């Protein structure tokens, strides 16, 4: 990716209202010519976080955090510089010059295949008493199911395959590993399993973990294979759900598995990941 032109960045920032942007994440109240709120980057009881509409800048007198709209997205949402630019460009309805676009940046078809799979699994869970009873027995409540978008893969060899076939996403689904091809047969990787979607910091599903409900199954857990959008050694489960709390509390709890993360979030340790 070539460097973004400073003029483009300045033009982009001039089309963003930083008060409106931050106000979607932080409760701000007008204070003179500026706005004040509780800092999202450290724990405090008295507001020391200031946002200037005229300067399009924020500064916290408590922890020293400061910057523009790009900096806020990088620090608050855990985005990279380019990801922050892309998000702001979308908000401002401004196109990023093709000369600086990242090649195959989001691998949209691969992500879309995972999105369809995640939605399919989520709908399955709502209609499967066995899976819901299992989660309840583990103390996993409806709010945790919603927060982590948990799902269920039916005990079927081709349920998801048929759904992805309708969307013409078989090739992409094979590449991300939700489908498997053996000789001339294509079938679902996950069957009769509770599904834990793995998300990146932009909330996009990049992989899945599946916990079997069949006691005779030798593999208790199976996971998506590595792909262009999923690198196991570089990914942490629950980071999307925990990132704001990690930043605010300046601490993180790292545990071993999916359900460990859910149990800690249930007990308000929202800075837990696996």
C-alpha positions as CSV (number, residue, x, y, z in Angstrom):
1,X,0.0,0.0,0.0
2,X,1.4,3.4,-1.0
3,X,1.4,6.2,1.5
4,X,-1.8,8.2,1.8
5,X,-1.5,11.8,0.6
6,X,-1.5,14.3,3.5
7,X,-3.9,16.5,1.6
8,X,-6.4,13.6,1.3
9,X,-6.1,12.9,5.1
10,X,-6.7,16.6,5.9
11,X,-9.7,16.7,3.6
12,X,-11.1,13.6,5.1
13,X,-10.7,15.0,8.7
14,X,-12.3,18.2,7.7
15,X,-15.4,16.3,6.7
16,X,-15.7,14.5,10.0
17,X,-17.3,16.1,13.1
18,X,-15.1,14.7,16.0
19,X,-17.8,15.6,18.6
20,X,-20.4,13.6,16.7
21,X,-17.9,10.7,16.2
22,X,-16.8,10.5,19.8
23,X,-20.3,11.3,21.1
24,X,-21.5,7.9,19.7
25,X,-19.1,6.2,22.1
26,X,-18.8,8.6,25.0
27,X,-21.5,10.7,26.8
28,X,-20.4,14.3,26.2
29,X,-21.8,17.5,27.7
30,X,-21.2,21.0,26.4
31,X,-18.8,22.9,28.7
32,X,-18.0,26.4,27.4
33,X,-16.7,26.1,23.9
34,X,-15.8,22.4,24.3
35,X,-17.4,19.1,25.4
36,X,-16.6,17.0,28.4
37,X,-17.1,13.4,29.4
38,X,-15.6,10.5,31.3
39,X,-12.4,9.3,29.6
40,X,-12.9,6.1,27.6
41,X,-9.2,5.3,28.0
42,X,-8.9,5.1,31.8
43,X,-11.2,4.6,34.8
44,X,-12.4,7.9,36.4
45,X,-15.4,9.3,38.2
46,X,-14.9,13.0,37.4
47,X,-14.9,14.0,33.7
48,X,-11.4,15.0,32.5
49,X,-11.9,14.1,28.8
50,X,-12.3,17.2,26.6
51,X,-13.3,17.4,22.9
52,X,-12.9,20.5,20.9
53,X,-15.3,21.2,18.1
54,X,-13.2,24.1,16.7
55,X,-9.9,22.2,16.8
56,X,-11.4,18.8,16.0
57,X,-9.2,17.4,18.7
58,X,-9.6,15.5,22.0
59,X,-7.5,15.5,25.1
60,X,-7.7,13.9,28.5
61,X,-6.2,15.8,31.4
62,X,-6.2,12.7,33.5
63,X,-4.3,10.2,31.4
64,X,-2.9,12.4,28.7
65,X,-4.7,10.6,25.8
66,X,-5.1,13.0,22.9
67,X,-5.4,13.2,19.1
68,X,-7.8,13.5,16.1
69,X,-10.5,11.3,14.8
70,X,-8.0,8.8,13.3
71,X,-6.2,8.5,16.6
72,X,-9.5,8.1,18.5
73,X,-10.6,5.1,16.3
74,X,-7.1,3.6,16.5
75,X,-7.1,3.7,20.3
76,X,-10.8,3.2,21.1
77,X,-11.6,0.5,18.5
78,X,-8.2,-1.1,18.2
79,X,-8.0,-0.3,14.5
80,X,-4.9,0.1,12.4
81,X,-4.2,3.5,10.7
82,X,-5.6,2.3,7.4
83,X,-8.6,0.7,9.0
84,X,-9.4,4.0,10.7
85,X,-9.0,5.9,7.4
86,X,-11.3,3.4,5.7
87,X,-14.0,3.8,8.4
88,X,-13.9,7.6,8.4
89,X,-14.0,7.6,4.6
90,X,-17.2,5.5,4.8
91,X,-18.7,7.9,7.3
92,X,-17.9,10.9,5.2
93,X,-18.8,9.1,2.0
94,X,-15.4,9.9,0.5
95,X,-13.6,7.4,-1.8
96,X,-10.1,6.4,-0.9
97,X,-7.9,6.9,-4.0
98,X,-7.3,3.7,-5.9
99,X,-3.6,4.3,-5.9
100,X,-3.5,3.8,-2.1
101,X,-6.1,1.0,-1.8
102,X,-4.7,-2.1,-0.1
103,X,-4.7,-5.0,-2.5
104,X,-7.5,-7.5,-1.7
105,X,-7.8,-5.5,1.5
106,X,-10.8,-7.2,3.2
107,X,-11.1,-10.3,1.1
108,X,-14.8,-9.5,1.0
109,X,-16.0,-12.8,-0.5
110,X,-14.2,-14.8,2.2
111,X,-15.6,-12.6,4.9
112,X,-19.1,-12.8,3.4
113,X,-18.9,-16.6,3.4
114,X,-18.2,-16.5,7.1
115,X,-20.9,-14.0,7.7
116,X,-23.5,-16.2,6.0
117,X,-22.2,-19.2,8.0
118,X,-22.4,-17.2,11.3
119,X,-25.9,-16.1,10.6
120,X,-26.9,-19.7,9.6
121,X,-25.4,-21.1,12.9
122,X,-27.1,-18.3,14.9
123,X,-30.5,-19.2,13.5
124,X,-30.0,-22.9,14.1
125,X,-29.3,-22.3,17.8
126,X,-32.5,-20.4,18.3
127,X,-34.4,-23.5,17.0
128,X,-32.4,-26.2,18.8
129,X,-33.4,-27.1,22.3
130,X,-30.5,-29.5,22.9
131,X,-27.9,-26.9,22.1
132,X,-29.6,-24.2,24.1
133,X,-30.0,-26.5,27.1
134,X,-26.3,-27.4,26.9
135,X,-25.3,-23.7,27.0
136,X,-27.7,-23.1,29.9
137,X,-26.1,-26.0,31.8
138,X,-22.7,-24.2,31.4
139,X,-24.2,-21.0,32.7
140,X,-24.1,-19.3,29.3
141,X,-27.2,-17.0,29.3
142,X,-29.0,-15.4,26.4
143,X,-27.1,-12.1,26.8
144,X,-23.8,-13.9,26.4
145,X,-25.1,-15.8,23.4
146,X,-26.0,-12.4,21.9
147,X,-22.8,-10.7,22.9
148,X,-20.6,-13.4,21.4
149,X,-23.0,-14.4,18.5
150,X,-22.9,-18.0,19.5
151,X,-24.5,-20.6,17.2
152,X,-25.1,-24.2,16.5
153,X,-24.2,-26.4,13.5
154,X,-27.0,-28.9,12.9
155,X,-26.2,-32.6,12.7
156,X,-26.2,-32.5,9.0
157,X,-23.6,-33.0,6.2
158,X,-24.9,-30.4,3.8
159,X,-27.2,-27.8,5.6
160,X,-24.7,-25.0,5.4
161,X,-23.4,-26.2,2.0
162,X,-26.9,-25.7,0.5
163,X,-27.2,-22.3,2.0
164,X,-23.8,-21.2,0.7
165,X,-24.6,-22.7,-2.7
166,X,-27.6,-20.3,-3.0
167,X,-25.2,-17.4,-2.6
168,X,-22.6,-18.8,-5.0
169,X,-20.0,-18.9,-2.2
170,X,-18.9,-22.5,-2.3
171,X,-15.4,-21.7,-3.5
172,X,-14.9,-19.0,-0.8
173,X,-16.4,-21.2,1.9
174,X,-13.9,-24.0,1.0
175,X,-11.1,-21.5,1.3
176,X,-12.1,-20.3,4.8
177,X,-12.8,-23.9,5.8
178,X,-16.5,-23.9,6.8
179,X,-16.9,-26.5,4.0
180,X,-14.6,-29.4,3.2
181,X,-13.9,-31.1,-0.1
182,X,-12.9,-34.8,-0.1
183,X,-12.5,-36.3,-3.6
184,X,-15.6,-35.1,-5.4
185,X,-17.8,-34.5,-2.3
186,X,-18.3,-31.2,-0.5
187,X,-19.7,-31.2,3.0
188,X,-20.0,-29.1,6.2
189,X,-17.0,-29.0,8.4
190,X,-19.0,-28.4,11.6
191,X,-21.8,-30.8,12.5
192,X,-23.7,-31.1,15.8
193,X,-21.5,-28.5,17.5
194,X,-22.0,-25.3,19.4
195,X,-20.3,-22.6,17.4
196,X,-18.0,-19.8,18.7
197,X,-17.4,-17.2,16.0
198,X,-14.0,-15.7,16.1
199,X,-14.0,-12.0,15.2
200,X,-11.3,-9.5,14.3
201,X,-11.2,-6.0,15.8
202,X,-13.6,-4.7,13.1
203,X,-16.3,-7.3,14.2
204,X,-15.8,-9.3,11.1
205,X,-16.0,-13.1,11.5
206,X,-12.7,-14.6,10.4
207,X,-13.0,-18.2,11.8
208,X,-15.0,-20.5,14.0
209,X,-14.5,-22.9,16.9
210,X,-17.0,-25.8,17.4
211,X,-17.7,-27.8,20.5
212,X,-19.3,-31.2,19.9
213,X,-22.5,-32.2,21.6
214,X,-21.9,-35.8,20.7
215,X,-20.2,-37.7,23.6
216,X,-18.9,-40.4,21.2
217,X,-17.1,-37.8,19.1
218,X,-13.3,-38.0,19.6
219,X,-12.6,-34.4,18.9
220,X,-14.3,-32.2,21.5
221,X,-13.3,-29.0,19.7
222,X,-12.4,-28.3,16.1
223,X,-11.5,-25.0,14.6
224,X,-11.4,-23.3,11.2
225,X,-8.1,-23.9,9.4
226,X,-5.8,-21.0,8.7
227,X,-6.7,-18.9,5.6
228,X,-6.0,-15.5,4.0
229,X,-8.2,-13.9,6.8
230,X,-7.3,-16.1,9.8
231,X,-3.8,-16.6,11.3
232,X,-4.1,-18.6,14.5
233,X,-0.9,-17.3,16.1
234,X,-2.1,-13.7,15.6
235,X,-5.6,-14.0,16.8
236,X,-7.2,-13.7,20.3
237,X,-10.7,-15.0,21.0
238,X,-13.0,-12.3,22.4
239,X,-10.7,-9.4,21.6
240,X,-13.5,-7.5,19.8
241,X,-15.8,-7.8,22.8
242,X,-13.0,-7.0,25.3
243,X,-10.9,-4.3,23.5
244,X,-12.7,-1.2,25.0
245,X,-12.6,-2.7,28.5
246,X,-8.9,-3.6,28.1
247,X,-8.1,0.0,27.1
248,X,-10.2,1.6,29.8
249,X,-8.9,-0.7,32.6
250,X,-5.4,-1.0,31.3
251,X,-5.4,-4.7,32.1
252,X,-6.2,-8.0,30.4
253,X,-6.9,-11.5,31.6
254,X,-5.8,-14.3,29.2
255,X,-7.4,-17.7,29.6
256,X,-7.4,-21.0,27.7
257,X,-10.7,-21.5,26.1
258,X,-13.9,-20.0,24.7
259,X,-16.2,-20.9,27.7
260,X,-13.6,-19.5,30.1
261,X,-13.9,-16.1,28.4
262,X,-17.7,-16.2,28.5
263,X,-17.6,-17.1,32.2
264,X,-15.4,-14.2,33.1
265,X,-17.5,-11.7,31.0
266,X,-20.6,-13.0,32.8
267,X,-18.9,-12.0,36.1
268,X,-18.0,-8.5,34.7
269,X,-14.3,-9.3,33.9
270,X,-15.0,-7.8,30.5
271,X,-11.2,-7.5,29.7
272,X,-10.8,-11.3,29.3
273,X,-9.7,-13.0,26.1
274,X,-8.4,-16.4,25.1
